[in-house]
Amino acid sequence: MSSEDESSFVCSAVSSWSSWDIEDKACSDWASRTWSFLKRNIPGTYKIGQLAHALLEKMTTICEDMHSASPDECNPSSLMDAPLVSVADVLQQQTSVRSSLQHICSASAAALPSQSDALPTRTMILVCLLTYHKDGYLCLQDTTGSIRCEILPSDPRELDGIILLVDWNVIISLSRVGNCNSSATNVLHEPIAPHVEVTSKIVLVPHDRPSRPSNHDLTSVSDQTPFFIHPQQGPLKRPRPPLHIIGYVTAISPMFHQPGATFFFVEMSSSPEGECSPSSPHHR
């Protein structure tokens, strides 16, 4: 990545952030920190220039939306000053915390009353890859490591893309150690590996999917739906060559492991707004 690309990003950042009456030096410093962080932590197969400009656009859009809703509540400098964190930084958390870009951008965030049933809020921004771990669960990943995550709904079109977490929780569980016969007051607890609950995210750079297969065995979801509903009456009861089914993947399940089989379920539709066909298992 050339220095011209970085200079172009710095100029764009100064132009975007300065509209919020933020000093040019603070804007250029943010751009340089952000560029260095992305270059260091995002896998090299992704274009840093494209990612950096997408991040700048989404963050300023969040400020604009918040300012439109509540002009007095928007504090863009707080969002710009929030540190970018790596997956390794998240893994080092010792307590459960919550992070929200809207909360960070709020001028009155520090004055918000704490709730006993709410997680403490930490100021941090995570940009990372959303992908599948080799053991079959969804995870967030960068060059520093990976962490298990839970995302609902899970949109398969976002897999292997770079995402910005907008609202998310880091959950730390406690494991019990020591003598199981000990009294409750003598049993020690220590944190185990955390996981992330993602309630809101933005795709910054989607993954480039390979083109659809081109051969005479292509068939649509609507053509195959009757065979899924009544397999005993359709050709699935007899041996047949594999088919490539075209459709919109609307949902995907976690990976299931059973003796002799590893599989997941996929829900598909003939159109983005159409009814979904019954889910069918896909084996790995």
C-alpha positions as CSV (number, residue, x, y, z in Angstrom):
1,M,0.0,0.0,0.0
2,S,1.6,3.3,-1.1
3,S,2.0,6.4,1.0
4,E,-0.2,8.2,-1.5
5,D,-3.1,6.0,-0.4
6,E,-2.5,6.9,3.2
7,S,-2.2,10.6,2.3
8,S,-5.5,10.4,0.4
9,F,-7.2,8.8,3.5
10,V,-5.7,11.5,5.8
11,C,-7.1,14.2,3.6
12,S,-10.5,12.6,3.5
13,A,-10.5,12.3,7.3
14,V,-9.6,15.9,7.8
15,S,-12.3,17.0,5.4
16,S,-15.0,14.7,7.1
17,W,-14.1,15.3,10.7
18,S,-13.4,19.1,10.4
19,S,-17.0,19.6,9.5
20,W,-17.7,18.9,13.2
21,D,-15.4,21.8,14.2
22,I,-12.6,19.4,15.1
23,E,-9.0,20.7,14.6
24,D,-7.2,19.5,11.5
25,K,-4.3,18.1,13.5
26,A,-6.6,15.9,15.6
27,C,-8.3,14.7,12.4
28,S,-5.0,13.8,10.8
29,D,-3.7,12.1,14.0
30,W,-6.8,10.0,14.0
31,A,-6.4,9.0,10.4
32,S,-2.7,8.0,10.9
33,R,-3.6,5.9,14.0
34,T,-6.5,4.3,12.2
35,W,-4.4,3.5,9.1
36,S,-1.6,2.0,11.1
37,F,-4.0,-0.1,13.2
38,L,-5.8,-1.5,10.2
39,K,-2.6,-2.3,8.3
40,R,-1.3,-4.1,11.4
41,N,-4.4,-6.0,12.4
42,I,-6.4,-6.8,9.3
43,P,-5.4,-9.8,7.1
44,G,-3.4,-8.7,4.1
45,T,-5.9,-10.1,1.6
46,Y,-8.1,-7.0,2.2
47,K,-7.4,-3.6,0.8
48,I,-6.6,-1.2,3.6
49,G,-7.5,1.9,1.6
50,Q,-11.0,0.6,0.8
51,L,-11.5,-0.5,4.4
52,A,-10.2,2.8,5.9
53,H,-12.5,4.9,3.8
54,A,-15.5,2.6,4.6
55,L,-14.8,3.0,8.3
56,L,-14.5,6.7,8.1
57,E,-17.8,6.9,6.2
58,K,-19.7,4.7,8.6
59,M,-18.4,6.5,11.7
60,T,-19.3,9.9,10.4
61,T,-22.7,8.6,9.3
62,I,-23.3,7.5,12.9
63,C,-22.5,11.0,14.0
64,E,-24.8,12.5,11.4
65,D,-27.7,10.3,12.3
66,M,-27.3,10.9,16.0
67,H,-27.0,14.7,15.4
68,S,-30.2,14.6,13.3
69,A,-32.1,12.9,16.1
70,S,-30.6,14.8,19.1
71,P,-28.3,17.7,18.2
72,D,-27.3,18.4,21.7
73,E,-26.4,14.8,22.5
74,C,-23.9,14.3,19.7
75,N,-20.2,14.5,20.5
76,P,-18.2,13.3,17.5
77,S,-14.8,14.0,19.1
78,S,-15.5,11.3,21.7
79,L,-16.1,8.8,18.9
80,M,-13.0,9.9,17.1
81,D,-10.9,9.6,20.4
82,A,-12.2,6.1,21.2
83,P,-9.4,3.5,20.8
84,L,-9.5,0.8,18.2
85,V,-8.9,-2.5,19.9
86,S,-7.7,-5.9,18.6
87,V,-9.2,-9.3,19.2
88,A,-6.2,-9.9,21.5
89,D,-7.2,-6.9,23.6
90,V,-10.8,-8.2,23.9
91,L,-9.4,-11.6,25.0
92,Q,-7.6,-9.9,27.9
93,Q,-10.9,-8.6,29.4
94,Q,-11.3,-9.8,33.0
95,T,-14.9,-8.7,33.4
96,S,-18.0,-8.6,31.2
97,V,-18.4,-5.2,29.5
98,R,-20.6,-3.5,26.8
99,S,-19.5,-1.2,24.0
100,S,-21.8,0.9,21.9
101,L,-20.8,3.5,19.3
102,Q,-23.9,5.5,20.0
103,H,-23.1,5.6,23.7
104,I,-19.5,6.6,22.9
105,C,-20.8,9.4,20.6
106,S,-23.2,10.7,23.2
107,A,-22.2,13.9,24.9
108,S,-24.0,12.9,28.1
109,A,-22.7,9.3,28.2
110,A,-20.7,9.9,31.3
111,A,-23.7,11.3,33.1
112,L,-25.9,8.4,32.3
113,P,-27.0,6.6,35.5
114,S,-25.7,3.1,36.0
115,Q,-28.1,0.3,36.2
116,S,-27.5,-2.7,38.5
117,D,-28.7,-5.1,35.9
118,A,-26.7,-3.6,33.0
119,L,-23.1,-4.3,32.0
120,P,-20.5,-1.6,32.6
121,T,-19.7,0.3,29.4
122,R,-16.2,0.5,28.0
123,T,-15.0,2.8,25.3
124,M,-13.6,0.7,22.5
125,I,-14.1,0.1,18.8
126,L,-13.6,-3.3,17.1
127,V,-13.0,-3.8,13.4
128,C,-12.4,-7.5,12.5
129,L,-13.2,-10.4,10.2
130,L,-16.4,-12.4,10.7
131,T,-15.8,-16.0,9.8
132,Y,-16.1,-19.6,10.9
133,H,-13.6,-21.2,13.2
134,K,-12.2,-24.6,12.1
135,D,-14.3,-26.2,14.9
136,G,-17.5,-25.0,13.3
137,Y,-18.6,-21.9,15.3
138,L,-18.7,-18.2,14.3
139,C,-15.8,-16.1,15.4
140,L,-14.3,-12.7,15.2
141,Q,-10.8,-12.7,13.9
142,D,-7.8,-10.5,13.1
143,T,-4.0,-11.0,12.9
144,T,-3.8,-11.1,16.7
145,G,-6.3,-14.0,17.3
146,S,-9.9,-15.1,17.2
147,I,-12.8,-15.1,19.7
148,R,-16.1,-16.9,19.6
149,C,-19.1,-14.8,18.9
150,E,-22.9,-15.0,18.8
151,I,-24.7,-13.0,16.2
152,L,-28.5,-13.0,15.7
153,P,-29.7,-12.9,13.0
154,S,-26.7,-14.5,11.3
155,D,-26.6,-13.4,7.6
156,P,-24.4,-15.7,5.5
157,R,-23.7,-12.9,3.1
158,E,-21.6,-11.2,5.8
159,L,-19.3,-14.2,6.4
160,D,-15.6,-13.6,5.6
161,G,-16.2,-9.9,5.4
162,I,-14.7,-7.1,7.6
163,I,-17.3,-5.7,10.0
164,L,-17.5,-2.8,12.5
165,L,-19.2,-3.7,15.7
166,V,-21.8,-1.1,16.6
167,D,-23.3,-2.6,19.8
168,W,-21.7,-5.6,21.5
169,N,-21.0,-7.3,24.8
170,V,-17.9,-9.1,25.9
171,I,-19.1,-11.9,28.2
172,I,-16.8,-13.4,30.8
173,S,-17.8,-16.6,32.5
174,L,-16.4,-17.9,35.8
175,S,-15.2,-21.4,36.3
176,R,-15.1,-23.0,39.8
177,V,-11.7,-24.3,40.9
178,G,-10.5,-26.0,44.1
179,N,-11.9,-28.8,46.2
180,C,-15.6,-29.5,45.3
181,N,-16.2,-30.3,49.0
182,S,-15.1,-26.9,50.1
183,S,-17.6,-24.5,51.5
184,A,-19.0,-21.8,49.1
185,T,-16.8,-19.2,50.8
186,N,-13.6,-21.1,50.1
187,V,-14.3,-22.0,46.4
188,L,-12.2,-19.8,44.0
189,H,-13.5,-18.6,40.7
190,E,-11.4,-17.6,37.7
191,P,-12.5,-16.2,34.3
192,I,-12.5,-18.5,31.3
193,A,-12.2,-17.6,27.7
194,P,-14.7,-14.8,26.8
195,H,-17.1,-14.7,23.9
196,V,-18.7,-11.7,22.2
197,E,-22.4,-11.1,21.8
198,V,-23.0,-8.9,18.8
199,T,-26.4,-7.1,18.7
200,S,-25.6,-4.6,15.9
201,K,-22.8,-4.5,13.2
202,I,-22.0,-2.9,9.9
203,V,-20.2,-4.6,7.0
204,L,-17.3,-2.5,5.9
205,V,-15.8,-4.7,3.2
206,P,-17.9,-7.7,2.1
207,H,-16.2,-10.9,1.0
208,D,-15.9,-11.5,-2.8
209,R,-17.9,-14.6,-3.4
210,P,-17.0,-16.9,-6.3
211,S,-19.3,-16.9,-9.3
212,R,-22.1,-19.4,-9.4
213,P,-21.3,-22.8,-11.1
214,S,-22.3,-22.9,-14.7
215,N,-23.6,-26.3,-15.9
216,H,-26.8,-27.9,-17.0
217,D,-27.6,-29.3,-13.5
218,L,-28.6,-25.8,-12.1
219,T,-32.0,-25.7,-10.6
220,S,-34.0,-23.1,-8.6
221,V,-35.2,-23.3,-5.0
222,S,-38.9,-23.2,-6.1
223,D,-38.3,-26.2,-8.4
224,Q,-36.9,-28.2,-5.6
225,T,-39.3,-27.2,-2.7
226,P,-41.9,-30.0,-3.4
227,F,-39.1,-32.6,-3.1
228,F,-38.1,-31.2,0.3
229,I,-41.7,-31.2,1.5
230,H,-42.6,-34.7,0.2
231,P,-39.4,-36.5,-0.4
232,Q,-41.1,-39.9,-0.5
233,Q,-43.0,-38.7,-3.7
234,G,-40.1,-37.1,-5.5
235,P,-37.0,-38.1,-7.2
236,L,-34.9,-37.7,-4.1
237,K,-36.0,-41.2,-3.2
238,R,-34.0,-42.6,-6.2
239,P,-30.3,-42.1,-6.8
240,R,-29.7,-38.9,-8.8
241,P,-26.6,-36.8,-9.7
242,P,-25.8,-33.8,-7.4
243,L,-27.6,-30.6,-8.2
244,H,-26.5,-27.0,-7.8
245,I,-29.5,-25.1,-6.3
246,I,-29.7,-21.3,-7.0
247,G,-31.4,-19.1,-4.4
248,Y,-31.0,-16.5,-1.7
249,V,-29.6,-17.9,1.6
250,T,-31.7,-16.2,4.3
251,A,-30.4,-18.1,7.4
252,I,-27.7,-20.5,8.4
253,S,-27.3,-22.5,11.6
254,P,-24.3,-23.3,13.7
255,M,-22.3,-26.4,12.9
256,F,-23.7,-29.6,14.4
257,H,-21.3,-32.5,15.3
258,Q,-22.6,-36.1,15.6
259,P,-20.8,-39.4,15.4
260,G,-19.9,-39.9,11.7
261,A,-21.3,-36.6,10.5
262,T,-20.7,-32.8,10.7
263,F,-23.5,-30.7,9.2
264,F,-25.4,-27.4,9.3
265,F,-28.8,-26.2,8.1
266,V,-29.5,-23.6,5.4
267,E,-32.7,-21.7,4.8
268,M,-33.1,-20.5,1.2
269,S,-35.6,-18.4,-0.8
270,S,-36.3,-18.0,-4.5
271,S,-36.2,-14.2,-4.0
272,P,-35.1,-11.7,-1.3
273,E,-38.7,-11.2,-0.2
274,G,-40.1,-14.6,-1.1
275,E,-41.1,-17.4,1.2
276,C,-38.4,-19.7,2.4
277,S,-38.1,-23.3,1.6
278,P,-37.7,-25.8,4.5
279,S,-34.2,-26.0,5.7
280,S,-32.1,-28.9,4.5
281,P,-28.9,-30.3,6.1
282,H,-25.7,-29.7,4.3
283,H,-22.8,-32.0,5.2
284,R,-19.2,-30.9,5.5
